Amino acid sequence: MLTVWGRADSSATARVMWALGETALSCKRLDWGGRFGGTDDPAYRALSPHGRIPAITRDDGFSLWESNTIIRWLATTCPEAGLWPADEAARWQAQAWMDWSAALGRVIGPVRTAYRRPIPDPAEMTKTIATAAETFAVLDNQLKDKAFVMGDQFSVADLALGVIVHRWFRIPEALQRPDLPAMETWYGRLCARPAYQEHVVARVSVRAQTLGMGD
Ligand SMILES: N[C@@H](CCC(=O)N[C@@H](CS)C(=O)NCC(=O)O)C(=O)O
């Protein structure tokens, strides 16, 4: 049995739970990190050296940390799920998109900080959204003539990027985020996947949204 250590509303945990939902592997998840604590426990640090969530463990002692690495492991452990492109070029391009996902993470953070301030500064919101849009436009361009990041086949690249893009579409519409139509169409395709609905849409940024912050 596989165990995922991480609270369900963490974006990195949601990414792994979504990936698991795309495979036939069963798992249990332990609430860990954030308000649940536990990340400084020495036993947890042995699993996750940086004390971050998620980590996974298997009953035979195997363990892993870093969500994108866990996704790579899952994709190669469950080849029948078809998440790991068979073609060599597509496989390595997918790795590049996975690594590049960190660039999206870096630009969406300041946007969220700006619009969640008790008294938001309109100039800060406009500037951070414009900066983020330049980076998100790179993904929009990649998706222009494709169903998924690597083409027709859903893959690890979509798994690495889909949670961060969910955060983009959580930016309140009133803040006039620029249109990125190919990315929006792709986001619609992700939203049609049950595992994405269950582990990402229903979990990530839900709390702030119910507070009316549109997060
Ligand atoms: N690059 C790491 C990032 C891990 C990370 O920063 N996780 C956040 C949650 S999304 C965390 O552990 N925050 C502290 C906490 O929840 O206690 C990964 O993808 O696994």
The ligand as an SDF file (V2000), in Angstrom:
LIG
                    3D

 20 19  0  0  0  0  0  0  0  0999 V2000
    8.9540   21.4660   -4.9270 N   0  0  0  0  0  0  0  0  0  0  0  0
    8.2260   20.8370   -3.8590 C   0  0  0  0  0  0  0  0  0  0  0  0
    7.4380   21.9150   -3.1390 C   0  0  0  0  0  0  0  0  0  0  0  0
    6.8660   21.3800   -1.8700 C   0  0  0  0  0  0  0  0  0  0  0  0
    6.1850   22.4770   -1.0790 C   0  0  0  0  0  0  0  0  0  0  0  0
    6.6350   23.6420   -1.0750 O   0  0  0  0  0  0  0  0  0  0  0  0
    5.0950   22.1080   -0.4130 N   0  0  0  0  0  0  0  0  0  0  0  0
    4.3720   23.0770    0.3870 C   0  0  0  0  0  0  0  0  0  0  0  0
    2.8800   22.8730    0.2180 C   0  0  0  0  0  0  0  0  0  0  0  0
    2.3720   23.1470   -1.4650 S   0  0  0  0  0  0  0  0  0  0  0  0
    4.7190   22.8690    1.8540 C   0  0  0  0  0  0  0  0  0  0  0  0
    5.2660   21.8580    2.2500 O   0  0  0  0  0  0  0  0  0  0  0  0
    4.3720   23.8630    2.6800 N   0  0  0  0  0  0  0  0  0  0  0  0
    4.5600   23.7730    4.0890 C   0  0  0  0  0  0  0  0  0  0  0  0
    3.4490   23.0200    4.7790 C   0  0  0  0  0  0  0  0  0  0  0  0
    2.4150   22.7550    4.1610 O   0  0  0  0  0  0  0  0  0  0  0  0
    3.6210   22.7240    5.9760 O   0  0  0  0  0  0  0  0  0  0  0  0
    7.2790   19.7610   -4.4310 C   0  0  0  0  0  0  0  0  0  0  0  0
    6.7830   19.9700   -5.5520 O   0  0  0  0  0  0  0  0  0  0  0  0
    7.0740   18.7230   -3.7940 O   0  0  0  0  0  0  0  0  0  0  0  0
  1  2  1  0
  2  3  1  0
  2 18  1  0
  3  4  1  0
  4  5  1  0
  5  6  2  0
  5  7  1  0
  7  8  1  0
  8  9  1  0
  8 11  1  0
  9 10  1  0
 11 12  2  0
 11 13  1  0
 13 14  1  0
 14 15  1  0
 15 16  2  0
 15 17  1  0
 18 19  2  0
 18 20  1  0
M  END
$$$$
